[in-house]
Structure formats: C-alpha cells, structure tokens
Amino acid sequence: MPKEVLRTANSQMLDWRGTGLSVMEMNPNSKEFRIISESAKESLRQTLDIPENFTILFTEGGSQSQINAICLNLPCKYKTGNFLVMGARSRAAANEAAKFVTVNTVADLPSSGFTKAME
C-alpha cells in the first residue's frame, strides 16, 4: 500500500476529519458515518461495476453471527446471492447462504492467488 495512503489512514484513525472520533466510535446514524458509508458504497460500485439495483450491506459484529443473520433475514424474494470470496469467512458466508439461495461466486480470490475475478 502506498505510504501516503497509510499516513492518511494513520492520521484519521483516532480523529476522523476533526470529529474527535474514530470511525469505530461513531453513531451509525450520524452525518459523518453516513458520509463514510456512502463513499465506500460508491467506491465499491465504481470499482466492481455494481449496478444500482443491487444493495450493498456493511455489517458489524462477529463474523459467524453476521453470516447467519444475513442469510436468515434477507427477504425470501432474493433467489440468488452474489459473493466475493476473499478468504475463510466469506467462503463460510457463501456456504451458509447456499442453504437458502443460489450462490453466484463473483470472484474466488484465494483460488486465483488473489489476482483475478471469475471469468
């Protein structure tokens, strides 16, 4: 990672843009947190070409409990889930979701050596 990116992350770790708070301390309903969340979603949409009719979810908490909660709480109208498998936890999420929906693995980075998306 470029040193300038690391410097910026370091300078904002405990005090994001003068708020006196780290991102982890912010209320998820606050204006500042919404700015971060929306910016991250827009970056993901642009980088991965995610269409507007797809919902991007950011979840908190322990990974296994979140994996289960997402799979159990998504509305039944979703018949397919797209998964970016980046390691053990995202693979576990795809496996759990397969109990409820058809899993479409968009990218399996470990199997490609973390170098490319699925064809």
C-alpha positions as CSV (number, residue, x, y, z in Angstrom):
1,M,0.0,0.0,0.0
2,P,1.4,3.5,-0.8
3,K,2.9,5.3,2.2
4,E,0.7,8.3,1.6
5,V,-2.4,6.1,2.0
6,L,-1.0,4.7,5.2
7,R,-0.2,8.2,6.5
8,T,-3.7,9.4,5.8
9,A,-5.3,6.3,7.5
10,N,-3.0,6.8,10.5
11,S,-3.8,10.4,10.9
12,Q,-7.6,9.7,10.8
13,M,-7.6,6.6,12.8
14,L,-8.4,8.3,16.1
15,D,-9.8,11.6,14.8
16,W,-11.7,11.3,11.5
17,R,-11.6,14.8,9.9
18,G,-11.6,16.7,13.1
19,T,-14.6,15.0,14.7
20,G,-12.6,13.7,17.7
21,L,-13.9,10.2,17.0
22,S,-12.6,7.1,15.2
23,V,-15.0,5.5,12.7
24,M,-15.5,2.7,15.2
25,E,-16.8,5.2,17.8
26,M,-19.3,6.9,15.6
27,N,-23.0,6.5,15.8
28,P,-24.0,4.7,12.6
29,N,-26.8,7.2,12.1
30,S,-24.5,10.3,12.3
31,K,-23.9,12.5,9.4
32,E,-20.2,11.7,9.5
33,F,-20.7,8.0,9.4
34,R,-23.2,8.2,6.6
35,I,-20.6,10.2,4.6
36,I,-18.0,7.4,5.1
37,S,-20.6,4.6,4.4
38,E,-21.9,6.2,1.2
39,S,-18.4,7.0,-0.1
40,A,-17.4,3.4,0.5
41,K,-20.5,2.1,-1.3
42,E,-19.9,4.4,-4.2
43,S,-16.3,3.3,-4.5
44,L,-17.4,-0.4,-4.5
45,R,-20.0,0.3,-7.1
46,Q,-17.4,2.0,-9.4
47,T,-14.6,-0.4,-8.7
48,L,-16.6,-3.6,-9.1
49,D,-19.3,-2.2,-11.5
50,I,-22.1,-3.0,-9.1
51,P,-25.4,-1.8,-10.5
52,E,-27.8,0.5,-8.6
53,N,-30.4,-2.2,-8.3
54,F,-28.0,-4.2,-6.0
55,T,-27.9,-3.4,-2.3
56,I,-24.5,-3.2,-0.6
57,L,-24.6,-4.1,3.1
58,F,-22.0,-3.3,5.7
59,T,-22.5,-5.4,8.9
60,E,-20.9,-5.3,12.3
61,G,-20.3,-7.9,15.0
62,G,-18.8,-11.3,15.0
63,S,-18.4,-12.8,11.6
64,Q,-20.2,-16.1,12.1
65,S,-23.2,-14.5,13.7
66,Q,-23.4,-11.9,11.0
67,I,-23.2,-14.6,8.3
68,N,-26.1,-16.5,9.9
69,A,-28.1,-13.3,10.5
70,I,-27.8,-12.1,6.9
71,C,-28.8,-15.5,5.5
72,L,-31.8,-15.8,7.8
73,N,-33.0,-12.2,7.5
74,L,-32.8,-11.4,3.8
75,P,-36.3,-11.3,2.2
76,C,-37.4,-14.5,0.5
77,K,-37.7,-12.7,-2.8
78,Y,-33.9,-13.0,-3.3
79,K,-33.3,-16.2,-5.1
80,T,-29.6,-15.6,-5.9
81,G,-26.8,-14.1,-3.8
82,N,-23.6,-12.8,-5.3
83,F,-20.5,-13.5,-3.3
84,L,-16.9,-12.2,-3.4
85,V,-14.9,-14.9,-1.7
86,M,-11.8,-13.4,-0.1
87,G,-11.0,-16.0,2.5
88,A,-12.3,-18.3,5.1
89,R,-15.1,-16.1,6.4
90,S,-16.6,-15.1,3.1
91,R,-16.4,-18.7,1.9
92,A,-18.3,-19.6,5.1
93,A,-20.9,-17.0,4.2
94,A,-21.4,-18.4,0.7
95,N,-21.7,-21.9,2.1
96,E,-24.3,-20.8,4.7
97,A,-26.3,-18.8,2.1
98,A,-26.4,-21.8,-0.2
99,K,-28.9,-23.3,2.3
100,F,-31.3,-20.6,1.3
101,V,-30.4,-19.2,-2.1
102,T,-28.5,-20.0,-5.2
103,V,-24.9,-18.8,-4.7
104,N,-23.2,-17.0,-7.5
105,T,-19.4,-16.7,-6.8
106,V,-18.4,-13.5,-8.5
107,A,-14.8,-13.9,-7.5
108,D,-12.8,-16.5,-5.6
109,L,-9.7,-14.7,-4.8
110,P,-7.9,-17.4,-2.8
111,S,-8.2,-20.0,-5.6
112,S,-6.8,-17.5,-8.0
113,G,-4.0,-16.4,-5.7
114,F,-5.8,-13.2,-5.0
115,T,-5.2,-11.9,-8.6
116,K,-8.4,-12.0,-10.6
117,A,-12.1,-12.3,-10.7
118,M,-14.0,-15.3,-12.1
119,E,-14.5,-15.4,-15.8
